Amino acid sequence: MEFGWQDLAALGIVLAAAGYLVRLAWNAVTRKQASGCGSGCGSCSTQTSSQSGMRDPQPEQIVSIGMIGPIRPISERENLQHLEIDRSAVIVELLTKELPLPSLADVVGPLHDNFRQSGMTEEEVDTLIEEEVKAVRAERRARQAP
């Protein structure tokens, strides 16, 4: 079996990583318990701030980031997790609560009123719709033809 330069380089990297891990393990086993920062490396001063004449350090400032908008109570979310409910039904219910949709009468009502005011019969409306559908299809075929 032949070793090329790439094999030797890879072996060197693996040996260096193994040496590093051994060093970390050795430091963890033999570290001083009274280390200043708690890392166990032993390089920190073990003096307290009162012994060194320095002022006591100020507490760290905590920054909190909140969510924008209303947050549902945890109990409501937990109730949904324990029940066997179709998720799509829950989503639809929540959307209809938050975004009230207009009723069918609200949407179709103006069309119905216009139909009654026009005086057209149902047959005339059917004929008009069929003619418009044929015209749209003919226009689409003309655009698709090379």
Residue frames as qw, qx, qy, qz and C-alpha x, y, z in Angstrom:
[[0.000, 0.891, 0.455, 0.000, 0.00, 0.00, 0.00],
 [0.445, 0.269, 0.015, 0.854, 1.41, 3.37, -1.03],
 [0.176, -0.785, -0.399, 0.440, 1.01, 6.60, 0.88],
 [0.372, 0.612, 0.225, 0.660, 0.79, 9.79, -1.14],
 [0.171, 0.165, -0.282, 0.929, 1.18, 13.32, 0.16],
 [0.496, -0.391, -0.195, -0.750, -2.60, 13.63, 0.59],
 [0.806, -0.325, -0.494, -0.018, -2.70, 10.54, 2.79],
 [0.552, -0.047, -0.430, 0.713, 0.12, 11.90, 4.94],
 [0.096, -0.287, 0.065, -0.951, -1.59, 15.30, 5.24],
 [0.673, -0.404, -0.328, -0.525, -4.87, 13.66, 6.28],
 [0.783, -0.234, -0.507, 0.274, -3.05, 11.47, 8.82],
 [0.333, 0.116, -0.321, 0.879, -1.33, 14.55, 10.25],
 [0.354, -0.369, -0.075, -0.856, -4.66, 16.37, 10.63],
 [0.794, -0.367, -0.421, -0.241, -6.23, 13.36, 12.36],
 [0.689, -0.120, -0.475, 0.535, -3.26, 13.04, 14.74],
 [0.092, 0.238, -0.195, 0.947, -3.38, 16.77, 15.55],
 [0.568, -0.406, -0.205, -0.686, -7.14, 16.54, 16.31],
 [0.827, -0.292, -0.478, 0.059, -6.56, 13.48, 18.51],
 [0.499, 0.043, -0.404, 0.765, -3.79, 15.31, 20.39],
 [0.191, -0.350, 0.034, -0.917, -6.10, 18.28, 20.93],
 [0.739, -0.399, -0.326, -0.435, -8.83, 16.02, 22.35],
 [0.768, -0.167, -0.490, 0.376, -6.33, 14.31, 24.65],
 [0.253, 0.193, -0.285, 0.904, -5.15, 17.73, 25.89],
 [0.446, -0.407, -0.106, -0.790, -8.76, 18.81, 26.60],
 [0.833, -0.336, -0.420, -0.128, -9.43, 15.59, 28.49],
 [0.639, -0.015, -0.449, 0.625, -6.22, 15.99, 30.53],
 [0.001, 0.285, -0.174, 0.943, -7.10, 19.58, 31.44],
 [0.631, -0.415, -0.251, -0.605, -10.61, 18.53, 32.48],
 [0.839, -0.271, -0.454, 0.129, -9.23, 15.82, 34.79],
 [0.628, -0.145, -0.315, 0.697, -6.47, 17.91, 36.37],
 [0.034, 0.672, 0.142, 0.726, -8.10, 21.36, 36.48],
 [0.129, 0.012, -0.571, 0.811, -8.12, 23.51, 39.58],
 [0.121, -0.615, -0.779, 0.017, -11.47, 23.70, 41.34],
 [0.153, -0.773, -0.294, 0.542, -11.12, 27.37, 42.37],
 [0.408, 0.211, 0.425, 0.780, -10.66, 28.75, 38.89],
 [0.045, 0.315, 0.164, -0.934, -11.74, 32.36, 38.38],
 [0.435, 0.202, -0.304, -0.823, -13.93, 31.96, 35.30],
 [0.783, 0.044, 0.463, -0.414, -15.08, 28.38, 35.72],
 [0.738, 0.522, -0.345, -0.251, -13.46, 27.02, 32.57],
 [0.929, -0.300, 0.199, 0.084, -10.86, 25.06, 34.47],
 [0.710, 0.600, -0.171, 0.328, -7.87, 26.21, 32.46],
 [0.722, -0.464, -0.175, 0.482, -6.09, 27.64, 35.51],
 [0.450, 0.278, 0.091, 0.844, -4.94, 30.81, 33.78],
 [0.224, -0.781, -0.249, -0.527, -7.52, 33.09, 35.43],
 [0.053, 0.360, -0.568, 0.738, -6.76, 34.89, 38.64],
 [0.451, -0.416, -0.789, 0.009, -8.50, 33.28, 41.58],
 [0.104, -0.130, -0.416, 0.894, -8.70, 36.55, 43.52],
 [0.060, 0.736, 0.674, -0.035, -12.16, 37.87, 44.23],
 [0.196, 0.746, 0.188, 0.608, -13.03, 41.43, 43.40],
 [0.469, -0.873, -0.028, -0.129, -12.90, 42.45, 47.07],
 [0.797, -0.386, 0.176, 0.430, -9.37, 41.07, 47.42],
 [0.594, 0.280, 0.290, 0.696, -8.08, 42.80, 44.29],
 [0.122, -0.439, -0.168, 0.874, -9.50, 46.21, 45.24],
 [0.081, -0.148, -0.582, -0.795, -11.79, 46.37, 42.21],
 [0.523, 0.018, 0.228, -0.821, -15.45, 47.33, 42.38],
 [0.544, 0.185, 0.806, -0.145, -18.04, 44.60, 42.24],
 [0.074, 0.054, 0.688, 0.720, -19.01, 43.93, 38.63],
 [0.492, 0.170, 0.102, -0.848, -22.35, 45.31, 37.44],
 [0.629, 0.211, 0.736, -0.134, -25.02, 42.75, 36.60],
 [0.206, 0.047, 0.701, 0.681, -25.42, 41.95, 32.92],
 [0.432, 0.290, 0.065, -0.851, -28.15, 43.78, 31.07],
 [0.396, 0.225, 0.888, 0.060, -30.86, 41.47, 29.80],
 [0.307, 0.239, -0.322, -0.863, -32.51, 42.20, 26.46],
 [0.452, 0.283, 0.818, -0.213, -35.91, 40.70, 25.81],
 [0.192, 0.104, -0.550, -0.806, -37.50, 40.39, 22.38],
 [0.473, 0.275, 0.664, -0.509, -41.28, 40.03, 22.34],
 [0.261, 0.328, 0.797, 0.434, -43.70, 38.91, 19.68],
 [0.217, 0.087, -0.080, -0.969, -45.84, 41.45, 17.90],
 [0.567, -0.164, -0.514, -0.622, -49.57, 40.85, 18.04],
 [0.725, -0.390, 0.253, -0.508, -51.84, 38.92, 20.34],
 [0.219, 0.284, -0.931, 0.071, -50.63, 35.63, 21.80],
 [0.751, -0.304, -0.389, -0.438, -53.17, 32.95, 22.49],
 [0.575, -0.578, 0.473, -0.334, -53.21, 31.52, 26.02],
 [0.083, 0.373, -0.923, -0.048, -51.19, 28.34, 26.46],
 [0.476, 0.111, 0.777, -0.396, -54.24, 26.51, 27.78],
 [0.690, 0.540, 0.084, -0.475, -56.07, 26.97, 24.45],
 [0.439, 0.588, -0.650, -0.197, -53.10, 25.61, 22.49],
 [0.137, -0.249, 0.934, -0.216, -52.74, 22.68, 24.90],
 [0.643, 0.262, 0.524, -0.494, -56.43, 21.83, 24.55],
 [0.681, 0.582, -0.226, -0.382, -56.02, 21.58, 20.77],
 [0.225, 0.505, -0.833, -0.019, -53.07, 19.21, 21.15],
 [0.296, -0.077, 0.889, -0.340, -55.01, 16.78, 23.33],
 [0.674, 0.409, 0.370, -0.491, -58.11, 16.67, 21.14],
 [0.457, 0.053, 0.750, 0.475, -58.28, 14.67, 17.95],
 [0.365, 0.793, 0.253, -0.418, -59.39, 17.49, 15.64],
 [0.688, 0.472, 0.312, 0.454, -58.67, 17.90, 11.96],
 [0.388, -0.387, 0.006, 0.837, -56.10, 20.72, 11.71],
 [0.088, 0.251, 0.478, 0.837, -57.67, 22.14, 8.57],
 [0.302, -0.711, -0.591, -0.232, -61.01, 22.48, 10.39],
 [0.474, -0.657, -0.257, 0.527, -59.29, 24.34, 13.24],
 [0.323, -0.129, 0.255, 0.902, -57.53, 26.65, 10.78],
 [0.070, -0.482, -0.580, -0.654, -60.78, 27.42, 8.96],
 [0.404, -0.753, -0.516, 0.061, -62.51, 28.10, 12.28],
 [0.455, -0.529, -0.088, 0.711, -59.75, 30.47, 13.41],
 [0.212, 0.072, 0.401, 0.888, -59.73, 32.28, 10.07],
 [0.178, -0.617, -0.598, -0.479, -63.48, 32.76, 10.10],
 [0.446, -0.735, -0.384, 0.336, -63.22, 34.16, 13.64],
 [0.403, -0.473, 0.104, 0.776, -60.41, 36.55, 12.74],
 [0.043, 0.187, -0.463, -0.865, -61.41, 37.35, 9.14],
 [0.512, 0.416, 0.625, -0.418, -65.18, 37.31, 8.80],
 [0.170, 0.042, 0.726, 0.666, -66.04, 36.35, 5.22],
 [0.455, 0.138, -0.024, -0.879, -69.04, 37.86, 3.46],
 [0.624, 0.187, 0.713, -0.259, -72.05, 35.62, 3.05],
 [0.351, 0.218, 0.758, 0.506, -73.16, 34.24, -0.31],
 [0.128, 0.838, 0.530, -0.005, -76.10, 36.65, -0.30],
 [0.179, -0.847, 0.090, 0.492, -73.68, 39.57, 0.11],
 [0.323, -0.323, 0.643, 0.615, -71.57, 38.41, -2.83],
 [0.178, 0.283, 0.821, 0.463, -74.32, 37.34, -5.23],
 [0.087, 0.691, 0.565, -0.442, -76.97, 39.81, -4.09],
 [0.114, 0.638, -0.165, -0.743, -75.96, 42.66, -6.45],
 [0.024, 0.131, -0.827, -0.546, -75.88, 40.25, -9.42],
 [0.058, 0.450, 0.890, -0.047, -79.32, 38.93, -8.55],
 [0.106, 0.722, 0.331, -0.598, -80.69, 42.47, -8.26],
 [0.087, 0.491, -0.462, -0.734, -79.20, 43.45, -11.64],
 [0.023, 0.101, 0.934, 0.341, -80.70, 40.33, -13.23],
 [0.092, 0.616, 0.742, -0.248, -84.18, 41.15, -11.89],
 [0.092, 0.730, 0.072, -0.673, -83.92, 44.79, -13.01],
 [0.046, -0.310, 0.661, 0.682, -82.79, 43.82, -16.54],
 [0.713, 0.293, 0.155, -0.618, -86.00, 41.94, -17.25],
 [0.392, 0.391, -0.785, -0.278, -84.15, 39.05, -18.98],
 [0.935, -0.162, -0.032, -0.315, -85.49, 35.54, -18.77],
 [0.685, -0.473, 0.543, 0.108, -83.38, 32.63, -17.57],
 [0.818, 0.357, 0.379, 0.244, -83.16, 31.28, -21.14],
 [0.360, 0.902, -0.052, 0.233, -81.80, 34.63, -22.37],
 [0.356, -0.811, 0.462, -0.054, -79.18, 34.65, -19.62],
 [0.828, -0.133, 0.523, 0.153, -78.17, 31.05, -20.47],
 [0.699, 0.624, 0.231, 0.262, -77.83, 31.98, -24.16],
 [0.077, 0.957, -0.220, 0.171, -75.76, 35.07, -23.30],
 [0.573, -0.625, 0.530, 0.028, -73.42, 33.04, -21.08],
 [0.849, 0.134, 0.468, 0.207, -72.98, 30.31, -23.72],
 [0.536, 0.804, 0.076, 0.244, -72.17, 32.90, -26.41],
 [0.133, -0.912, 0.365, -0.129, -69.58, 34.57, -24.18],
 [0.740, -0.380, 0.546, 0.094, -67.95, 31.23, -23.30],
 [0.805, 0.412, 0.347, 0.251, -67.73, 30.34, -27.00],
 [0.306, 0.923, -0.088, 0.217, -66.19, 33.73, -27.80],
 [0.393, -0.784, 0.478, -0.043, -63.55, 33.36, -25.06],
 [0.819, -0.118, 0.537, 0.161, -62.66, 29.84, -26.20],
 [0.689, 0.649, 0.211, 0.245, -62.37, 30.95, -29.84],
 [0.062, 0.949, -0.261, 0.166, -60.10, 33.82, -28.80],
 [0.606, -0.579, 0.545, 0.028, -57.92, 31.44, -26.76],
 [0.845, 0.198, 0.452, 0.208, -57.64, 28.99, -29.70],
 [0.494, 0.841, 0.032, 0.218, -56.67, 31.84, -32.03],
 [0.182, -0.882, 0.423, -0.101, -53.85, 32.87, -29.67],
 [0.711, -0.357, 0.603, 0.059, -52.58, 29.28, -29.30],
 [0.832, 0.467, 0.275, 0.120, -52.61, 28.52, -33.04],
 [0.557, -0.352, 0.298, 0.691, -49.18, 29.05, -34.73]]
